Structures are given as C-alpha cells and as structure tokens.
Amino acid sequence: MVKMVKDSNRQVTFSKRRSGLFKKASELCTLCGVEIAIIVFSPGHKVFSFGHPSIQALLDRFLARNPTKLATSSSSSSMSPFEQLYEAHRNAQVRELNAQLTQVYTYI
C-alpha cells in the first residue's frame, strides 16, 4: 500500500471511506460495549470525529484530567439503586442509538 500521489484522488478516497470508518466504530461500540474516540484530519485539513460516549469525555480521561472510568460494572456497587437503574437505562439508550446510527450508515 502506498500513499496516493494526486491530491484530488486522496480527497475522494477519504470522503468515501470516512463514513465506513465511523460505521465500524459505531458497530464496535454496539457489539462490544467499548468506548471509542476517533479524530481524523482530512487531506483538506478539515476535522471529523466520532466518539462514544463523547470525544471530550474520552479525551479528558485519556489525558488524565478525569482518570475515573465513565461507567463500569465495578463502580455500580458504589452507586445507589436509582443511579444503577438510571445508568442501565442510559446504556440501553446508547446501544439503541448506535444501532440506529449503524442502520443510517447502511443507507448512505
């Protein structure tokens, strides 16, 4: 595999493959329950991103500004029953939205 020489070819290829990359990231989140952040700079120097649950939360954690995990089963023991129910409901909503996003990507 070699870098494309022509700028216009690189831009077209990037435009076609970007949605596929984000679709795969969304599928990975849905299927495996992972948290993921992708930041891509296009050949035209535009920024595109995908994050679950959010780019900012994951970057903060990665950069150790907020080293605690966002939501884990190990932390559920310290949460009240209401908080556990709320967290379970939120996670179910996120999975449903990721599934809908994956369906939308198949139509694009």
Biopython code that builds the backbone (N, CA, C, O; Angstrom):
import numpy as np
from Bio.PDB.StructureBuilder import StructureBuilder

atoms = [
    (1, "MET", "N", (0.852, -1.160, 0.000)),
    (1, "MET", "CA", (0.000, 0.000, 0.000)),
    (1, "MET", "C", (0.907, 1.236, 0.000)),
    (1, "MET", "O", (1.863, 1.325, 0.771)),
    (2, "VAL", "N", (0.588, 2.170, -0.871)),
    (2, "VAL", "CA", (1.376, 3.403, -0.966)),
    (2, "VAL", "C", (0.433, 4.602, -0.942)),
    (2, "VAL", "O", (-0.741, 4.502, -1.299)),
    (3, "LYS", "N", (0.976, 5.729, -0.514)),
    (3, "LYS", "CA", (0.192, 6.957, -0.461)),
    (3, "LYS", "C", (-0.161, 7.407, -1.870)),
    (3, "LYS", "O", (0.669, 7.350, -2.777)),
    (4, "MET", "N", (-1.392, 7.853, -2.044)),
    (4, "MET", "CA", (-1.823, 8.363, -3.342)),
    (4, "MET", "C", (-1.090, 9.661, -3.641)),
    (4, "MET", "O", (-0.914, 10.504, -2.761)),
    (5, "VAL", "N", (-0.671, 9.811, -4.874)),
    (5, "VAL", "CA", (0.109, 10.978, -5.268)),
    (5, "VAL", "C", (-0.790, 12.185, -5.507)),
    (5, "VAL", "O", (-0.477, 13.294, -5.074)),
    (6, "LYS", "N", (-1.885, 11.973, -6.183)),
    (6, "LYS", "CA", (-2.763, 13.064, -6.584)),
    (6, "LYS", "C", (-3.670, 13.501, -5.425)),
    (6, "LYS", "O", (-4.378, 12.684, -4.836)),
    (7, "ASP", "N", (-3.638, 14.801, -5.110)),
    (7, "ASP", "CA", (-4.437, 15.348, -4.008)),
    (7, "ASP", "C", (-5.927, 15.074, -4.179)),
    (7, "ASP", "O", (-6.604, 14.706, -3.219)),
    (8, "SER", "N", (-6.431, 15.247, -5.370)),
    (8, "SER", "CA", (-7.870, 15.057, -5.596)),
    (8, "SER", "C", (-8.272, 13.604, -5.361)),
    (8, "SER", "O", (-9.353, 13.339, -4.835)),
    (9, "ASN", "N", (-7.415, 12.663, -5.744)),
    (9, "ASN", "CA", (-7.705, 11.245, -5.503)),
    (9, "ASN", "C", (-7.737, 10.933, -4.008)),
    (9, "ASN", "O", (-8.585, 10.175, -3.540)),
    (10, "ARG", "N", (-6.794, 11.533, -3.260)),
    (10, "ARG", "CA", (-6.774, 11.330, -1.809)),
    (10, "ARG", "C", (-8.057, 11.855, -1.176)),
    (10, "ARG", "O", (-8.635, 11.199, -0.309)),
    (11, "GLN", "N", (-8.503, 13.032, -1.603)),
    (11, "GLN", "CA", (-9.713, 13.634, -1.035)),
    (11, "GLN", "C", (-10.944, 12.786, -1.342)),
    (11, "GLN", "O", (-11.782, 12.573, -0.466)),
    (12, "VAL", "N", (-11.060, 12.307, -2.565)),
    (12, "VAL", "CA", (-12.208, 11.474, -2.947)),
    (12, "VAL", "C", (-12.204, 10.171, -2.152)),
    (12, "VAL", "O", (-13.241, 9.751, -1.640)),
    (13, "THR", "N", (-11.051, 9.539, -2.051)),
    (13, "THR", "CA", (-10.948, 8.282, -1.306)),
    (13, "THR", "C", (-11.280, 8.496, 0.162)),
    (13, "THR", "O", (-11.991, 7.692, 0.765)),
    (14, "PHE", "N", (-10.767, 9.576, 0.737)),
    (14, "PHE", "CA", (-11.076, 9.882, 2.134)),
    (14, "PHE", "C", (-12.577, 10.069, 2.318)),
    (14, "PHE", "O", (-13.161, 9.521, 3.252)),
    (15, "SER", "N", (-13.195, 10.833, 1.443)),
    (15, "SER", "CA", (-14.632, 11.100, 1.552)),
    (15, "SER", "C", (-15.446, 9.817, 1.492)),
    (15, "SER", "O", (-16.439, 9.677, 2.206)),
    (16, "LYS", "N", (-15.033, 8.883, 0.650)),
    (16, "LYS", "CA", (-15.757, 7.621, 0.515)),
    (16, "LYS", "C", (-15.541, 6.704, 1.715)),
    (16, "LYS", "O", (-16.465, 6.001, 2.125)),
    (17, "ARG", "N", (-14.350, 6.701, 2.277)),
    (17, "ARG", "CA", (-14.020, 5.752, 3.343)),
    (17, "ARG", "C", (-14.319, 6.258, 4.752)),
    (17, "ARG", "O", (-14.405, 5.458, 5.683)),
    (18, "ARG", "N", (-14.476, 7.551, 4.924)),
    (18, "ARG", "CA", (-14.709, 8.126, 6.256)),
    (18, "ARG", "C", (-15.961, 7.558, 6.897)),
    (18, "ARG", "O", (-15.930, 7.146, 8.056)),
    (19, "SER", "N", (-17.061, 7.530, 6.162)),
    (19, "SER", "CA", (-18.306, 7.027, 6.745)),
    (19, "SER", "C", (-18.186, 5.552, 7.117)),
    (19, "SER", "O", (-18.767, 5.111, 8.109)),
    (20, "GLY", "N", (-17.436, 4.793, 6.327)),
    (20, "GLY", "CA", (-17.210, 3.387, 6.652)),
    (20, "GLY", "C", (-16.430, 3.213, 7.943)),
    (20, "GLY", "O", (-16.715, 2.315, 8.735)),
    (21, "LEU", "N", (-15.446, 4.075, 8.150)),
    (21, "LEU", "CA", (-14.655, 4.038, 9.378)),
    (21, "LEU", "C", (-15.537, 4.322, 10.588)),
    (21, "LEU", "O", (-15.466, 3.613, 11.592)),
    (22, "PHE", "N", (-16.366, 5.356, 10.495)),
    (22, "PHE", "CA", (-17.239, 5.703, 11.608)),
    (22, "PHE", "C", (-18.307, 4.632, 11.826)),
    (22, "PHE", "O", (-18.705, 4.380, 12.963)),
    (23, "LYS", "N", (-18.770, 4.008, 10.759)),
    (23, "LYS", "CA", (-19.744, 2.932, 10.884)),
    (23, "LYS", "C", (-19.138, 1.763, 11.646)),
    (23, "LYS", "O", (-19.778, 1.197, 12.532)),
    (24, "LYS", "N", (-17.904, 1.397, 11.305)),
    (24, "LYS", "CA", (-17.229, 0.296, 12.000)),
    (24, "LYS", "C", (-17.015, 0.638, 13.471)),
    (24, "LYS", "O", (-17.148, -0.231, 14.332)),
    (25, "ALA", "N", (-16.687, 1.885, 13.765)),
    (25, "ALA", "CA", (-16.505, 2.312, 15.153)),
    (25, "ALA", "C", (-17.823, 2.191, 15.918)),
    (25, "ALA", "O", (-17.841, 1.730, 17.059)),
    (26, "SER", "N", (-18.917, 2.603, 15.294)),
    (26, "SER", "CA", (-20.231, 2.503, 15.919)),
    (26, "SER", "C", (-20.606, 1.045, 16.171)),
    (26, "SER", "O", (-21.145, 0.712, 17.226)),
    (27, "GLU", "N", (-20.322, 0.183, 15.208)),
    (27, "GLU", "CA", (-20.600, -1.245, 15.366)),
    (27, "GLU", "C", (-19.790, -1.825, 16.518)),
    (27, "GLU", "O", (-20.306, -2.620, 17.304)),
    (28, "LEU", "N", (-18.535, -1.432, 16.620)),
    (28, "LEU", "CA", (-17.678, -1.911, 17.701)),
    (28, "LEU", "C", (-18.244, -1.493, 19.059)),
    (28, "LEU", "O", (-18.231, -2.279, 20.006)),
    (29, "CYS", "N", (-18.735, -0.268, 19.152)),
    (29, "CYS", "CA", (-19.362, 0.213, 20.394)),
    (29, "CYS", "C", (-20.586, -0.617, 20.737)),
    (29, "CYS", "O", (-20.763, -1.032, 21.883)),
    (30, "THR", "N", (-21.421, -0.854, 19.752)),
    (30, "THR", "CA", (-22.663, -1.584, 19.972)),
    (30, "THR", "C", (-22.401, -3.042, 20.320)),
    (30, "THR", "O", (-22.960, -3.559, 21.288)),
    (31, "LEU", "N", (-21.561, -3.704, 19.546)),
    (31, "LEU", "CA", (-21.327, -5.132, 19.732)),
    (31, "LEU", "C", (-20.524, -5.454, 20.981)),
    (31, "LEU", "O", (-20.797, -6.445, 21.658)),
    (32, "CYS", "N", (-19.542, -4.629, 21.289)),
    (32, "CYS", "CA", (-18.605, -4.951, 22.372)),
    (32, "CYS", "C", (-18.752, -4.066, 23.598)),
    (32, "CYS", "O", (-18.125, -4.327, 24.625)),
    (33, "GLY", "N", (-19.562, -3.032, 23.511)),
    (33, "GLY", "CA", (-19.741, -2.137, 24.642)),
    (33, "GLY", "C", (-18.505, -1.328, 24.975)),
    (33, "GLY", "O", (-18.273, -0.999, 26.139)),
    (34, "VAL", "N", (-17.708, -1.003, 23.971)),
    (34, "VAL", "CA", (-16.474, -0.253, 24.206)),
    (34, "VAL", "C", (-16.717, 1.241, 24.079)),
    (34, "VAL", "O", (-17.712, 1.692, 23.512)),
    (35, "GLU", "N", (-15.781, 1.982, 24.621)),
    (35, "GLU", "CA", (-15.781, 3.433, 24.471)),
    (35, "GLU", "C", (-14.699, 3.757, 23.457)),
    (35, "GLU", "O", (-13.588, 3.235, 23.543)),
    (36, "ILE", "N", (-15.018, 4.615, 22.498)),
    (36, "ILE", "CA", (-14.085, 4.851, 21.397)),
    (36, "ILE", "C", (-14.093, 6.321, 20.999)),
    (36, "ILE", "O", (-15.123, 6.993, 21.056)),
    (37, "ALA", "N", (-12.934, 6.798, 20.598)),
    (37, "ALA", "CA", (-12.804, 8.163, 20.084)),
    (37, "ALA", "C", (-11.939, 8.116, 18.835)),
    (37, "ALA", "O", (-10.852, 7.537, 18.838)),
    (38, "ILE", "N", (-12.431, 8.730, 17.772)),
    (38, "ILE", "CA", (-11.678, 8.819, 16.522)),
    (38, "ILE", "C", (-11.674, 10.281, 16.097)),
    (38, "ILE", "O", (-12.726, 10.914, 16.004)),
    (39, "ILE", "N", (-10.495, 10.804, 15.844)),
    (39, "ILE", "CA", (-10.349, 12.164, 15.318)),
    (39, "ILE", "C", (-9.547, 12.046, 14.035)),
    (39, "ILE", "O", (-8.444, 11.499, 14.031)),
    (40, "VAL", "N", (-10.103, 12.560, 12.948)),
    (40, "VAL", "CA", (-9.470, 12.429, 11.637)),
    (40, "VAL", "C", (-9.341, 13.808, 11.002)),
    (40, "VAL", "O", (-10.290, 14.591, 10.993)),
    (41, "PHE", "N", (-8.172, 14.090, 10.481)),
    (41, "PHE", "CA", (-7.949, 15.314, 9.715)),
    (41, "PHE", "C", (-7.920, 14.926, 8.243)),
    (41, "PHE", "O", (-7.097, 14.112, 7.825)),
    (42, "SER", "N", (-8.812, 15.505, 7.468)),
    (42, "SER", "CA", (-8.910, 15.167, 6.048)),
    (42, "SER", "C", (-7.728, 15.746, 5.284)),
    (42, "SER", "O", (-7.004, 16.597, 5.801)),
    (43, "PRO", "N", (-7.533, 15.280, 4.046)),
    (43, "PRO", "CA", (-6.489, 15.882, 3.211)),
    (43, "PRO", "C", (-6.712, 17.384, 3.011)),
    (43, "PRO", "O", (-5.762, 18.126, 2.760)),
    (44, "GLY", "N", (-7.961, 17.827, 3.121)),
    (44, "GLY", "CA", (-8.284, 19.251, 3.000)),
    (44, "GLY", "C", (-8.196, 19.987, 4.326)),
    (44, "GLY", "O", (-8.620, 21.138, 4.428)),
    (45, "HIS", "N", (-7.644, 19.327, 5.349)),
    (45, "HIS", "CA", (-7.404, 19.899, 6.678)),
    (45, "HIS", "C", (-8.680, 20.179, 7.465)),
    (45, "HIS", "O", (-8.680, 21.032, 8.353)),
    (46, "LYS", "N", (-9.772, 19.472, 7.152)),
    (46, "LYS", "CA", (-10.992, 19.565, 7.949)),
    (46, "LYS", "C", (-10.938, 18.471, 9.015)),
    (46, "LYS", "O", (-10.338, 17.416, 8.808)),
    (47, "VAL", "N", (-11.572, 18.737, 10.151)),
    (47, "VAL", "CA", (-11.569, 17.779, 11.252)),
    (47, "VAL", "C", (-12.906, 17.047, 11.295)),
    (47, "VAL", "O", (-13.969, 17.661, 11.204)),
    (48, "PHE", "N", (-12.833, 15.727, 11.435)),
    (48, "PHE", "CA", (-14.011, 14.883, 11.587)),
    (48, "PHE", "C", (-13.780, 14.025, 12.825)),
    (48, "PHE", "O", (-12.659, 13.592, 13.092)),
    (49, "SER", "N", (-14.857, 13.782, 13.579)),
    (49, "SER", "CA", (-14.684, 12.989, 14.793)),
    (49, "SER", "C", (-15.893, 12.110, 15.053)),
    (49, "SER", "O", (-17.008, 12.388, 14.611)),
    (50, "PHE", "N", (-15.633, 11.046, 15.784)),
    (50, "PHE", "CA", (-16.674, 10.141, 16.263)),
    (50, "PHE", "C", (-16.277, 9.755, 17.674)),
    (50, "PHE", "O", (-15.120, 9.418, 17.922)),
    (51, "GLY", "N", (-17.212, 9.799, 18.591)),
    (51, "GLY", "CA", (-16.910, 9.408, 19.958)),
    (51, "GLY", "C", (-18.096, 8.796, 20.652)),
    (51, "GLY", "O", (-19.233, 9.242, 20.495)),
    (52, "HIS", "N", (-17.817, 7.767, 21.422)),
    (52, "HIS", "CA", (-18.846, 7.157, 22.257)),
    (52, "HIS", "C", (-18.243, 6.876, 23.615)),
    (52, "HIS", "O", (-17.294, 6.096, 23.682)),
    (53, "PRO", "N", (-18.721, 7.450, 24.693)),
    (53, "PRO", "CA", (-19.920, 8.258, 24.783)),
    (53, "PRO", "C", (-19.733, 9.670, 24.243)),
    (53, "PRO", "O", (-20.683, 10.244, 23.710)),
    (54, "SER", "N", (-18.543, 10.246, 24.362)),
    (54, "SER", "CA", (-18.278, 11.533, 23.726)),
    (54, "SER", "C", (-16.777, 11.699, 23.577)),
    (54, "SER", "O", (-15.996, 11.156, 24.358)),
    (55, "ILE", "N", (-16.386, 12.454, 22.568)),
    (55, "ILE", "CA", (-14.964, 12.725, 22.344)),
    (55, "ILE", "C", (-14.363, 13.398, 23.573)),
    (55, "ILE", "O", (-13.300, 12.998, 24.047)),
    (56, "GLN", "N", (-15.043, 14.418, 24.088)),
    (56, "GLN", "CA", (-14.482, 15.195, 25.198)),
    (56, "GLN", "C", (-14.265, 14.340, 26.438)),
    (56, "GLN", "O", (-13.211, 14.422, 27.069)),
    (57, "ALA", "N", (-15.247, 13.522, 26.795)),
    (57, "ALA", "CA", (-15.110, 12.682, 27.987)),
    (57, "ALA", "C", (-13.943, 11.713, 27.847)),
    (57, "ALA", "O", (-13.183, 11.504, 28.793)),
    (58, "LEU", "N", (-13.807, 11.128, 26.668)),
    (58, "LEU", "CA", (-12.720, 10.172, 26.458)),
    (58, "LEU", "C", (-11.363, 10.858, 26.411)),
    (58, "LEU", "O", (-10.382, 10.328, 26.933)),
    (59, "LEU", "N", (-11.298, 12.025, 25.794)),
    (59, "LEU", "CA", (-10.030, 12.762, 25.776)),
    (59, "LEU", "C", (-9.632, 13.206, 27.177)),
    (59, "LEU", "O", (-8.460, 13.130, 27.546)),
    (60, "ASP", "N", (-10.597, 13.665, 27.952)),
    (60, "ASP", "CA", (-10.298, 14.053, 29.329)),
    (60, "ASP", "C", (-9.724, 12.872, 30.104)),
    (60, "ASP", "O", (-8.739, 13.011, 30.829)),
    (61, "ARG", "N", (-10.347, 11.718, 29.943)),
    (61, "ARG", "CA", (-9.859, 10.530, 30.637)),
    (61, "ARG", "C", (-8.487, 10.120, 30.134)),
    (61, "ARG", "O", (-7.612, 9.770, 30.925)),
    (62, "PHE", "N", (-8.296, 10.159, 28.831)),
    (62, "PHE", "CA", (-7.014, 9.780, 28.235)),
    (62, "PHE", "C", (-5.897, 10.702, 28.703)),
    (62, "PHE", "O", (-4.786, 10.249, 28.981)),
    (63, "LEU", "N", (-6.190, 11.978, 28.788)),
    (63, "LEU", "CA", (-5.185, 12.951, 29.205)),
    (63, "LEU", "C", (-5.082, 13.064, 30.724)),
    (63, "LEU", "O", (-4.393, 13.946, 31.239)),
    (64, "ALA", "N", (-5.765, 12.173, 31.440)),
    (64, "ALA", "CA", (-5.700, 12.059, 32.898)),
    (64, "ALA", "C", (-6.268, 13.275, 33.617)),
    (64, "ALA", "O", (-5.961, 13.491, 34.790)),
    (65, "ARG", "N", (-7.078, 14.063, 32.948)),
    (65, "ARG", "CA", (-7.785, 15.133, 33.647)),
    (65, "ARG", "C", (-8.924, 14.542, 34.460)),
    (65, "ARG", "O", (-9.317, 15.096, 35.487)),
    (66, "ASN", "N", (-9.455, 13.408, 33.995)),
    (66, "ASN", "CA", (-10.541, 12.719, 34.676)),
    (66, "ASN", "C", (-10.263, 11.224, 34.579)),
    (66, "ASN", "O", (-10.856, 10.544, 33.742)),
    (67, "PRO", "N", (-9.368, 10.698, 35.422)),
    (67, "PRO", "CA", (-8.926, 9.325, 35.263)),
    (67, "PRO", "C", (-9.946, 8.266, 35.650)),
    (67, "PRO", "O", (-9.731, 7.091, 35.350)),
    (68, "THR", "N", (-11.034, 8.621, 36.294)),
    (68, "THR", "CA", (-12.012, 7.612, 36.668)),
    (68, "THR", "C", (-12.779, 7.156, 35.444)),
    (68, "THR", "O", (-13.005, 7.924, 34.509)),
    (69, "LYS", "N", (-13.171, 5.903, 35.466)),
    (69, "LYS", "CA", (-13.948, 5.379, 34.342)),
    (69, "LYS", "C", (-15.316, 6.032, 34.319)),
    (69, "LYS", "O", (-15.844, 6.440, 35.353)),
    (70, "LEU", "N", (-15.877, 6.124, 33.134)),
    (70, "LEU", "CA", (-17.173, 6.790, 32.978)),
    (70, "LEU", "C", (-18.307, 5.983, 33.605)),
    (70, "LEU", "O", (-19.110, 6.529, 34.362)),
    (71, "ALA", "N", (-18.379, 4.719, 33.303)),
    (71, "ALA", "CA", (-19.428, 3.871, 33.862)),
    (71, "ALA", "C", (-19.000, 2.429, 33.724)),
    (71, "ALA", "O", (-18.902, 1.917, 32.609)),
    (72, "THR", "N", (-18.744, 1.768, 34.831)),
    (72, "THR", "CA", (-18.319, 0.375, 34.774)),
    (72, "THR", "C", (-19.139, -0.433, 35.755)),
    (72, "THR", "O", (-19.758, 0.113, 36.668)),
    (73, "SER", "N", (-19.137, -1.728, 35.557)),
    (73, "SER", "CA", (-19.864, -2.590, 36.472)),
    (73, "SER", "C", (-19.211, -2.591, 37.843)),
    (73, "SER", "O", (-19.903, -2.772, 38.845)),
    (74, "SER", "N", (-17.895, -2.394, 37.922)),
    (74, "SER", "CA", (-17.222, -2.369, 39.216)),
    (74, "SER", "C", (-17.625, -1.149, 40.031)),
    (74, "SER", "O", (-17.634, -1.202, 41.261)),
    (75, "SER", "N", (-17.958, -0.054, 39.361)),
    (75, "SER", "CA", (-18.370, 1.140, 40.091)),
    (75, "SER", "C", (-19.846, 1.091, 40.462)),
    (75, "SER", "O", (-20.312, 1.914, 41.250)),
    (76, "SER", "N", (-20.592, 0.132, 39.902)),
    (76, "SER", "CA", (-22.022, 0.069, 40.182)),
    (76, "SER", "C", (-22.296, -0.280, 41.635)),
    (76, "SER", "O", (-23.357, 0.063, 42.157)),
    (77, "SER", "N", (-21.358, -0.959, 42.307)),
    (77, "SER", "CA", (-21.574, -1.301, 43.707)),
    (77, "SER", "C", (-21.601, -0.063, 44.590)),
    (77, "SER", "O", (-22.232, -0.077, 45.647)),
    (78, "SER", "N", (-20.933, 1.003, 44.179)),
    (78, "SER", "CA", (-20.922, 2.230, 44.970)),
    (78, "SER", "C", (-22.071, 3.163, 44.592)),
    (78, "SER", "O", (-22.247, 4.210, 45.215)),
    (79, "MET", "N", (-22.852, 2.792, 43.579)),
    (79, "MET", "CA", (-23.971, 3.628, 43.150)),
    (79, "MET", "C", (-25.243, 3.184, 43.868)),
    (79, "MET", "O", (-25.403, 2.015, 44.218)),
    (80, "SER", "N", (-26.136, 4.139, 44.077)),
    (80, "SER", "CA", (-27.429, 3.817, 44.680)),
    (80, "SER", "C", (-28.254, 3.020, 43.671)),
    (80, "SER", "O", (-27.949, 3.034, 42.479)),
    (81, "PRO", "N", (-29.300, 2.324, 44.137)),
    (81, "PRO", "CA", (-30.155, 1.589, 43.199)),
    (81, "PRO", "C", (-30.734, 2.490, 42.106)),
    (81, "PRO", "O", (-30.842, 2.078, 40.951)),
    (82, "PHE", "N", (-31.103, 3.710, 42.473)),
    (82, "PHE", "CA", (-31.621, 4.644, 41.474)),
    (82, "PHE", "C", (-30.556, 4.956, 40.425)),
    (82, "PHE", "O", (-30.841, 4.964, 39.227)),
    (83, "GLU", "N", (-29.323, 5.212, 40.881)),
    (83, "GLU", "CA", (-28.233, 5.516, 39.951)),
    (83, "GLU", "C", (-27.936, 4.325, 39.041)),
    (83, "GLU", "O", (-27.652, 4.500, 37.856)),
    (84, "GLN", "N", (-28.004, 3.114, 39.598)),
    (84, "GLN", "CA", (-27.784, 1.918, 38.785)),
    (84, "GLN", "C", (-28.862, 1.777, 37.719)),
    (84, "GLN", "O", (-28.565, 1.455, 36.568)),
    (85, "LEU", "N", (-30.109, 2.018, 38.100)),
    (85, "LEU", "CA", (-31.213, 1.945, 37.145)),
    (85, "LEU", "C", (-31.064, 3.002, 36.063)),
    (85, "LEU", "O", (-31.249, 2.721, 34.879)),
    (86, "TYR", "N", (-30.727, 4.221, 36.477)),
    (86, "TYR", "CA", (-30.524, 5.312, 35.523)),
    (86, "TYR", "C", (-29.389, 4.966, 34.558)),
    (86, "TYR", "O", (-29.515, 5.173, 33.351)),
    (87, "GLU", "N", (-28.290, 4.445, 35.083)),
    (87, "GLU", "CA", (-27.139, 4.084, 34.251)),
    (87, "GLU", "C", (-27.499, 2.968, 33.271)),
    (87, "GLU", "O", (-27.106, 3.021, 32.106)),
    (88, "ALA", "N", (-28.238, 1.965, 33.729)),
    (88, "ALA", "CA", (-28.660, 0.875, 32.851)),
    (88, "ALA", "C", (-29.563, 1.401, 31.743)),
    (88, "ALA", "O", (-29.434, 0.998, 30.587)),
    (89, "HIS", "N", (-30.474, 2.297, 32.094)),
    (89, "HIS", "CA", (-31.371, 2.885, 31.094)),
    (89, "HIS", "C", (-30.584, 3.709, 30.080)),
    (89, "HIS", "O", (-30.836, 3.628, 28.878)),
    (90, "ARG", "N", (-29.632, 4.501, 30.567)),
    (90, "ARG", "CA", (-28.801, 5.325, 29.678)),
    (90, "ARG", "C", (-27.989, 4.443, 28.732)),
    (90, "ARG", "O", (-27.888, 4.738, 27.541)),
    (91, "ASN", "N", (-27.415, 3.370, 29.254)),
    (91, "ASN", "CA", (-26.632, 2.470, 28.406)),
    (91, "ASN", "C", (-27.507, 1.800, 27.349)),
    (91, "ASN", "O", (-27.076, 1.616, 26.210)),
    (92, "ALA", "N", (-28.734, 1.435, 27.723)),
    (92, "ALA", "CA", (-29.652, 0.839, 26.752)),
    (92, "ALA", "C", (-29.999, 1.841, 25.657)),
    (92, "ALA", "O", (-30.078, 1.482, 24.482)),
    (93, "GLN", "N", (-30.207, 3.099, 26.043)),
    (93, "GLN", "CA", (-30.497, 4.136, 25.048)),
    (93, "GLN", "C", (-29.315, 4.331, 24.104)),
    (93, "GLN", "O", (-29.501, 4.489, 22.898)),
    (94, "VAL", "N", (-28.112, 4.321, 24.646)),
    (94, "VAL", "CA", (-26.917, 4.496, 23.821)),
    (94, "VAL", "C", (-26.791, 3.345, 22.831)),
    (94, "VAL", "O", (-26.482, 3.565, 21.660)),
    (95, "ARG", "N", (-27.028, 2.120, 23.293)),
    (95, "ARG", "CA", (-26.958, 0.969, 22.382)),
    (95, "ARG", "C", (-27.995, 1.093, 21.270)),
    (95, "ARG", "O", (-27.703, 0.800, 20.110)),
    (96, "GLU", "N", (-29.207, 1.529, 21.620)),
    (96, "GLU", "CA", (-30.266, 1.700, 20.623)),
    (96, "GLU", "C", (-29.900, 2.782, 19.614)),
    (96, "GLU", "O", (-30.095, 2.603, 18.412)),
    (97, "LEU", "N", (-29.372, 3.895, 20.094)),
    (97, "LEU", "CA", (-28.969, 4.973, 19.184)),
    (97, "LEU", "C", (-27.821, 4.531, 18.285)),
    (97, "LEU", "O", (-27.787, 4.897, 17.109)),
    (98, "ASN", "N", (-26.882, 3.755, 18.812)),
    (98, "ASN", "CA", (-25.795, 3.235, 17.982)),
    (98, "ASN", "C", (-26.336, 2.294, 16.910)),
    (98, "ASN", "O", (-25.864, 2.308, 15.773)),
    (99, "ALA", "N", (-27.321, 1.481, 17.268)),
    (99, "ALA", "CA", (-27.931, 0.588, 16.281)),
    (99, "ALA", "C", (-28.623, 1.399, 15.184)),
    (99, "ALA", "O", (-28.517, 1.067, 14.003)),
    (100, "GLN", "N", (-29.332, 2.463, 15.575)),
    (100, "GLN", "CA", (-29.984, 3.320, 14.588)),
    (100, "GLN", "C", (-28.957, 4.007, 13.696)),
    (100, "GLN", "O", (-29.159, 4.123, 12.488)),
    (101, "LEU", "N", (-27.863, 4.458, 14.287)),
    (101, "LEU", "CA", (-26.804, 5.099, 13.517)),
    (101, "LEU", "C", (-26.202, 4.126, 12.509)),
    (101, "LEU", "O", (-25.925, 4.498, 11.368)),
    (102, "THR", "N", (-26.003, 2.900, 12.925)),
    (102, "THR", "CA", (-25.474, 1.882, 12.021)),
    (102, "THR", "C", (-26.423, 1.667, 10.851)),
    (102, "THR", "O", (-25.980, 1.523, 9.712)),
    (103, "GLN", "N", (-27.740, 1.645, 11.125)),
    (103, "GLN", "CA", (-28.720, 1.494, 10.048)),
    (103, "GLN", "C", (-28.668, 2.673, 9.089)),
    (103, "GLN", "O", (-28.754, 2.487, 7.876)),
    (104, "VAL", "N", (-28.530, 3.873, 9.615)),
    (104, "VAL", "CA", (-28.446, 5.065, 8.767)),
    (104, "VAL", "C", (-27.217, 4.978, 7.872)),
    (104, "VAL", "O", (-27.287, 5.300, 6.686)),
    (105, "TYR", "N", (-26.079, 4.541, 8.442)),
    (105, "TYR", "CA", (-24.855, 4.415, 7.648)),
    (105, "TYR", "C", (-25.028, 3.416, 6.501)),
    (105, "TYR", "O", (-24.412, 3.582, 5.448)),
    (106, "THR", "N", (-25.853, 2.383, 6.685)),
    (106, "THR", "CA", (-26.048, 1.417, 5.603)),
    (106, "THR", "C", (-26.818, 2.024, 4.438)),
    (106, "THR", "O", (-26.697, 1.560, 3.304)),
    (107, "TYR", "N", (-27.612, 3.063, 4.710)),
    (107, "TYR", "CA", (-28.368, 3.719, 3.646)),
    (107, "TYR", "C", (-27.570, 4.794, 2.928)),
    (107, "TYR", "O", (-27.961, 5.245, 1.852)),
    (108, "ILE", "N", (-26.455, 5.205, 3.514)),
    (108, "ILE", "CA", (-25.640, 6.278, 2.911)),
    (108, "ILE", "C", (-24.810, 5.726, 1.782)),
    (108, "ILE", "O", (-24.058, 6.467, 1.149)),
]
sb = StructureBuilder()
sb.init_structure("model")
sb.init_model(0)
sb.init_chain("A")
sb.init_seg("    ")
for serial, (resi, resn, name, xyz) in enumerate(atoms, 1):
    if name == "N":
        sb.init_residue(resn, " ", resi, " ")
    sb.init_atom(name, np.array(xyz, "f"), 0.0, 1.0, " ", f" {name:<3s}", serial, name[0])
structure = sb.get_structure()
